[in-house]
Amino acid sequence: MIEPGARHGPVVLAALAATKGLATVFADASHRLFLVGGVVRDDRIGRTRDDADYDLTTDARPEKIKSLVGPLAEAVWTQGERFGTIGCTIDGRPYEITTHRADTYDPDSRKPIVAFGDKVVDDLARRDFTINAMAVDLADGTLVDPFGGAEDLDAGVLRTPLDPEISFSDDPLRMVRAARFIATIGVRPDPRVVEAVVAMRDRMAIVAVERIRDELEKMMMLADPQPGFAFLSATGLLHEVLPAVAAAQLADHVVGARVALVNDDPTLRDLHAARWSALLLDAPVNLRASALAHLKPSGELSQHVTWLLGAAEWMGSGSAPTAAPALRRLAAAAPKPATLEDRLRFVQAVAPNDDVDEALAVVAHLRSMESDLDAPRPPLTGKQVADHLGVSPGPVIGEANAMLLEHRYAHGPAAPKLALRLLDDWWSDRA
C-alpha cells in the first residue's frame, strides 16, 4: 500500500524537515531515500520519541552513500559498512543510512548473509513485523506500507510481513522481540505468530545469549513489561531464554509481575539491576545465580543483582534488620557503587514493610554521624598499631584492625585514645 497523501504526525513532519537537504542530495543523484524504523511506527500511533537520530534506507550502495553525505557531514563513520550502513552527523544530528537489504540466513548460523537490494519493498519484507515495515519517502512524504502495518496498528495486531515461519527462521530473536512489542504498545499477537513461536522456540539455540539479554533488557525497562513476560511464558519461550524463571512454573500472568513494582524512583541508584533482581525473584533460590550468569552480564551488574537478591530472606520473613550494628556491617559489605539504601529500597518496592522504613531512617542517621559508613576507616594506621604493640609488621596488624573494625560495627567510630585502650585489652587477652 502506498499513500501519497498520507497524514503524518509531528515526529515524521520533523523528520521530513530535518532531512530535506539530505533528501535533495540523494534525489539529485537519482537515488531514493526513505525514513524507516520506530519513528514511522510511533508517529502513526501518536507516541513522542526522545531519541534524535533517524534511520534511513536507500538504493544507493555504501560507497555512494559516503560520497553523497561527505560534503554535508561533520563526521562520517563506517563501522557498519560491510552490512550496508554508513553513519554520519549533519548539523549535530546523527543519521544511519543503510542500503536496502535483501538478506538471507543460513538456518544454522547466527549471522545474516548480507545481500543488497534495489527496492524498498524488498527491504521492508525482511523486517520483523508489519508495524515496523513501513517507510516514508523523503522526496515527497509518501507512506510506503506494502504489508498493512498501519492497519495492523489500528487493529492492535502483531503480524510478520512474510509468513512467520520464514521471519522467525531468518532471525529467531524476533520471537522475543514480539514479547517486547506486546508490552510496549499493547498489540496482540496474530494466531499464526503464536503458533510459529510455539513450534519454533527451539530455534533460539542459535541466537547469541548477548542478543537475548539485550532484548530482554529493553523489555524489562518498559513501564509494565509483564504482558511481554506472559507471552514468553504462554508460548514456552521462557524455557528457552530464562529457564531458571520457567522452572518456578508460575502462572503466565504472574511471571515478571514484580518487575513493574520497581519503578523509576530517582532514589534507586540502578533501576536496571533492581529490575533484573525483581525478575530473578521468580526463579528458585538455587538457580538465581546461574540464571544471571548464563546471560553474561557485566561484572558490576552481576555483583549489584547478587547484592539486591541477598535481601530475599528479609522478604520471606517480612522484616528487615533495623539495629545499627547490623546496618553498619551491611553498608560496608555493599559492592560499590551499590549502597545499603539500594537494597532497602528494592525490598520496599517489591515487598514493603514497616521495618524497611525504620531501617532507612536509622541508616540516614548513621550517615549523618559517620561519613565513612560505606568504607569504614580504621582508627589507627598499621604503623601506629605496630609501634604501640612493639611488634614488626605482619599478620598481627591485620588481626588488630579486624578487632577494631568489629568494635566499629558494634559501637560506632572510636577515637584514637579509645582505640589504643581497646588494642591494649586485646593484646593482653592474647598473652
C-alpha positions in Angstrom: 0.0 0.0 0.0 1.3 3.4 -1.0 -0.3 6.6 0.4 0.8 9.7 -1.5 -1.4 11.9 0.7 -0.7 10.2 4.0 -1.2 12.4 7.0 1.9 12.4 9.2 2.2 13.4 12.8 4.7 15.8 14.3 7.5 13.2 14.6 7.6 12.4 10.9 7.0 16.0 9.9 10.0 17.0 12.0 12.0 14.2 10.2 10.9 15.5 6.8 12.1 19.0 7.7 15.4 17.8 9.2 16.2 15.6 6.2 15.2 17.9 3.4 18.7 18.8 2.4 19.9 15.2 2.6 16.9 14.0 0.5 17.6 16.6 -2.2 21.2 15.5 -2.5 20.1 11.8 -3.0 17.4 12.8 -5.4 19.8 14.9 -7.5 22.0 11.8 -7.7 18.9 9.7 -8.9 18.7 7.8 -5.6 15.7 7.3 -3.3 15.9 7.9 0.5 13.4 6.6 3.0 12.7 7.1 6.7 12.2 3.7 8.4 12.1 2.2 11.8 10.3 3.1 15.0 9.9 6.7 14.1 7.4 5.9 11.5 5.6 3.4 13.7 5.4 5.6 16.7 4.3 8.6 14.7 1.3 6.6 13.4 0.1 6.0 17.0 0.9 9.4 18.4 3.9 8.4 20.5 6.6 11.0 21.0 10.2 10.0 21.0 13.2 11.3 22.9 15.8 10.0 20.5 17.0 12.4 17.9 18.6 10.0 15.4 17.0 8.9 12.2 17.3 5.5 10.5 17.2 5.8 6.7 17.4 3.3 3.8 18.3 3.9 0.2 19.0 2.1 -3.1 22.5 3.7 -3.1 25.4 1.4 -2.2 27.6 2.2 0.8 30.4 3.8 -1.3 27.9 6.1 -3.0 26.3 6.9 0.4 29.7 8.1 1.7 30.3 10.2 -1.3 26.9 11.9 -1.0 26.9 12.6 2.7 30.6 13.5 2.9 30.2 17.2 1.9 27.3 17.7 4.3 28.5 15.8 7.4 30.6 16.9 10.3 31.6 13.3 10.8 31.2 10.0 9.0 31.7 6.6 10.5 31.8 3.3 8.6 31.9 0.5 11.2 28.7 -1.0 9.7 29.8 -0.6 6.1 30.0 -4.3 5.3 26.4 -4.6 6.4 25.5 -1.6 4.2 25.3 1.1 7.0 27.0 4.4 6.9 26.6 6.7 9.9 27.0 10.4 9.9 26.3 13.6 11.8 24.8 16.6 10.0 24.1 19.8 11.8 24.6 18.0 15.1 22.0 15.2 14.4 23.1 11.6 13.9 21.9 9.5 11.0 22.3 5.9 10.0 21.8 5.3 6.3 21.6 1.7 5.1 21.5 0.3 1.6 18.3 -1.7 1.0 18.8 -5.2 2.3 17.6 -8.5 0.9 19.4 -10.7 3.4 19.2 -14.4 3.6 20.1 -16.6 6.6 21.9 -19.9 6.9 19.5 -21.9 9.1 22.3 -22.9 11.4 24.0 -19.5 11.6 23.6 -16.6 13.9 24.6 -14.1 11.2 22.8 -13.0 8.1 24.3 -13.4 4.6 24.3 -9.8 3.6 22.7 -9.0 0.2 21.9 -5.5 -1.0 18.7 -4.7 -2.9 17.3 -2.1 -5.1 13.7 -1.9 -3.9 12.4 -0.6 -0.6 9.6 -3.1 -0.7 12.1 -6.0 -0.6 13.9 -4.3 2.3 10.7 -3.9 4.2 9.8 -7.6 3.6 12.8 -8.7 5.6 11.8 -6.7 8.7 10.5 -8.2 11.8 6.8 -7.1 12.0 4.4 -5.2 9.7 4.2 -2.4 12.2 7.9 -1.8 11.6 7.8 -2.5 7.8 6.6 1.0 6.9 8.7 3.7 5.3 8.3 7.4 4.3 9.7 8.5 1.0 11.7 11.6 1.9 11.3 13.0 -1.6 7.6 13.6 -1.3 6.4 12.3 2.1 4.7 9.3 0.6 4.0 6.5 3.1 5.1 3.1 1.8 3.2 0.4 3.6 3.2 -2.8 1.5 2.2 -5.2 4.3 -0.5 -3.3 6.0 1.4 -2.1 9.0 -0.8 1.0 9.6 -4.0 -1.2 9.5 -2.4 -3.6 12.0 -1.5 -0.7 14.3 -5.1 0.5 14.1 -6.3 -3.0 14.9 -3.7 -3.7 17.6 -2.4 -6.8 15.8 1.2 -8.0 15.6 1.9 -9.8 12.3 5.0 -10.5 10.3 5.5 -9.2 6.7 6.2 -12.7 5.4 5.0 -16.0 6.8 6.0 -16.0 10.5 7.9 -19.3 9.9 10.1 -17.5 7.4 10.5 -14.4 9.6 11.4 -16.3 12.7 13.7 -18.8 10.9 15.6 -15.8 9.4 16.1 -14.4 12.9 14.7 -16.3 15.9 15.3 -13.3 18.2 12.2 -11.8 16.6 10.2 -14.2 18.7 11.5 -12.5 21.9 11.1 -9.1 20.2 7.4 -9.9 19.7 7.1 -10.0 23.5 8.6 -6.5 23.7 6.2 -5.0 21.3 3.3 -6.7 23.0 4.4 -5.0 26.2 5.3 -1.7 24.5 2.3 -0.8 22.5 -0.3 -3.3 23.7 -0.7 -5.2 20.4 -1.9 -8.8 20.5 -0.1 -11.4 18.5 -1.8 -12.9 15.4 -2.7 -16.5 16.0 -0.2 -17.5 13.3 2.6 -15.7 15.1 1.7 -17.6 18.3 1.6 -20.9 16.5 5.0 -20.3 14.9 6.6 -19.3 18.2 5.4 -22.4 19.9 6.6 -24.6 17.1 9.9 -22.9 16.6 11.0 -21.8 20.0 14.0 -24.2 20.0 15.5 -22.1 17.2 16.6 -19.7 20.0 19.5 -22.1 20.5 21.3 -20.4 17.6 21.0 -16.9 18.9 23.9 -15.4 20.9 23.0 -15.0 24.5 24.2 -11.4 24.5 21.5 -10.6 21.9 18.8 -12.3 24.0 20.0 -10.5 27.1 19.9 -7.1 25.3 16.4 -7.8 24.0 15.1 -8.9 27.4 16.6 -5.7 29.0 14.8 -3.5 26.5 11.5 -5.1 27.6 12.4 -5.1 31.2 12.9 -1.4 31.3 9.4 -0.7 30.0 6.8 0.8 32.3 5.0 -2.5 32.5 6.8 -5.5 30.9 4.5 -8.1 32.4 2.4 -8.7 29.2 5.6 -9.5 27.4 6.7 -12.0 30.0 3.2 -13.5 29.9 3.7 -14.1 26.2 7.1 -15.7 26.8 5.6 -18.0 29.4 2.5 -18.9 27.4 4.4 -19.8 24.3 7.2 -21.8 26.1 9.8 -19.2 25.0 10.6 -18.6 28.7 12.1 -22.1 28.9 14.5 -21.1 26.1 15.6 -17.7 27.3 15.1 -17.8 31.1 15.0 -21.5 32.0 15.5 -20.7 35.7 12.5 -18.5 35.9 10.4 -21.0 33.9 11.4 -23.7 36.5 9.3 -21.9 39.1 6.2 -22.9 37.0 4.3 -19.8 37.8 1.1 -18.8 36.1 1.6 -16.8 32.9 0.1 -13.6 34.4 2.4 -13.8 37.4 5.8 -14.2 35.7 7.6 -10.9 35.8 4.8 -9.1 37.6 7.1 -7.8 40.3 9.4 -6.1 37.8 7.0 -3.2 37.3 6.8 -2.7 41.0 10.4 -1.5 40.8 9.5 1.8 39.2 11.6 4.7 38.1 12.3 6.0 41.6 15.2 8.5 41.5 16.4 7.2 44.8 17.1 3.8 43.2 20.6 4.2 42.1 20.5 1.4 39.5 17.0 0.7 38.2 18.5 -1.7 35.6 19.9 -4.0 38.3 16.8 -3.7 40.5 14.5 -4.9 37.7 16.8 -7.8 36.9 16.7 -8.7 40.6 12.9 -8.5 40.7 12.6 -10.8 37.8 15.0 -13.3 39.2 13.0 -13.4 42.5 10.7 -15.7 40.4 13.4 -18.2 40.0 14.1 -20.9 42.6 16.8 -19.7 45.1 19.4 -22.3 44.0 19.1 -21.2 40.3 19.2 -17.4 40.6 22.9 -17.0 40.3 23.3 -19.4 37.3 20.3 -17.7 35.6 22.1 -14.4 35.5 25.5 -15.8 34.7 24.0 -17.6 31.7 23.2 -14.2 30.1 26.8 -13.0 30.5 26.1 -9.7 32.3 28.8 -7.2 33.2 30.7 -7.9 36.4 29.2 -4.8 38.0 25.6 -5.8 37.1 26.2 -9.3 38.5 27.5 -8.0 41.8 24.7 -5.5 42.1 22.0 -8.1 41.4 23.6 -10.6 43.8 23.6 -7.9 46.4 20.0 -7.0 46.0 18.9 -10.6 45.9 20.6 -11.2 49.2 17.7 -9.3 50.7 15.3 -12.0 49.6 15.3 -13.6 53.1 14.1 -10.3 54.5 11.1 -10.6 52.2 10.3 -14.1 53.3 10.5 -13.2 56.9 8.6 -10.0 56.5 11.2 -8.0 58.3 14.5 -6.2 57.7 17.4 -5.5 60.1 16.9 -2.2 61.9 19.7 -2.3 64.5 22.7 -0.1 64.0 25.4 -2.8 64.3 23.8 -4.9 61.6 23.2 -2.0 59.3 26.8 -0.8 59.7 28.1 -4.2 58.7 25.7 -4.4 55.7 26.6 -0.9 54.5 30.3 -1.8 54.4 29.5 -5.1 52.5 27.7 -3.4 49.6 29.6 -3.7 46.3 30.4 -0.3 45.1 28.7 1.8 43.7 25.8 0.0 45.3 24.7 1.1 48.7 22.6 -0.4 51.6 19.9 2.1 50.7 19.7 0.4 47.2 18.9 -2.9 48.9 16.4 -1.4 51.3 14.5 0.5 48.6 14.5 -2.6 46.5 12.7 -4.5 49.3 10.5 -1.5 49.9 9.4 -1.7 46.2 8.7 -5.4 45.9 7.7 -6.4 49.5 7.1 -3.2 51.5 7.0 -3.4 55.3 7.5 -1.0 58.3 10.9 -2.4 59.1 12.3 -1.1 55.8 11.2 2.5 56.6 12.7 2.2 60.1 16.0 0.8 58.7 16.2 3.6 56.1 15.7 6.2 58.9 18.5 4.5 61.0 20.9 4.5 58.0 20.2 8.2 57.3 21.1 8.9 61.0 24.2 6.8 60.8 25.3 8.6 57.6 24.9 12.0 59.3 27.3 10.8 62.1 29.6 8.5 60.1 30.9 9.8 56.8 32.8 6.6 56.1 29.8 4.3 56.6 30.3 2.5 53.3 34.1 2.1 53.7 34.9 2.4 57.4 38.4 3.6 58.0 40.4 2.0 60.9 41.0 4.4 63.8 44.7 3.6 63.8 47.2 3.1 61.0 49.2 -0.1 60.7 52.3 1.7 61.8 50.5 3.1 64.9 49.4 -0.4 65.8 52.9 -1.8 65.3 54.6 1.0 67.3 52.1 0.8 70.1 52.4 -3.0 70.5 56.1 -3.0 69.8 55.8 -5.6 67.0 57.1 -5.9 63.5 54.6 -5.6 60.5 52.9 -8.9 60.0 49.6 -10.8 60.3 49.0 -9.4 63.8 48.4 -5.9 62.4 45.6 -7.3 60.3 44.1 -9.1 63.3 44.2 -6.0 65.4 42.5 -3.9 62.7 39.8 -6.6 62.3 39.2 -6.4 66.1 38.9 -2.6 65.8 36.5 -3.0 62.9 34.3 -5.3 64.8 34.1 -2.8 67.6 33.2 -0.1 65.0 30.3 -2.2 63.7 29.0 -2.7 67.2 29.6 0.7 68.7 30.4 3.2 66.0 33.7 5.1 65.4 36.3 5.0 68.1 38.6 7.9 69.0 42.3 7.2 68.8 42.6 7.1 72.7 39.8 4.6 72.9 41.3 2.6 70.1 44.6 2.3 71.9 42.8 1.1 75.1 41.0 -1.5 73.1 44.2 -2.5 71.5 45.8 -2.9 74.9 43.0 -5.1 76.2 43.0 -7.2 73.1 46.8 -7.7 73.3 46.6 -8.6 76.9 44.0 -11.2 76.2 46.3 -12.7 73.6 49.2 -13.0 76.0 
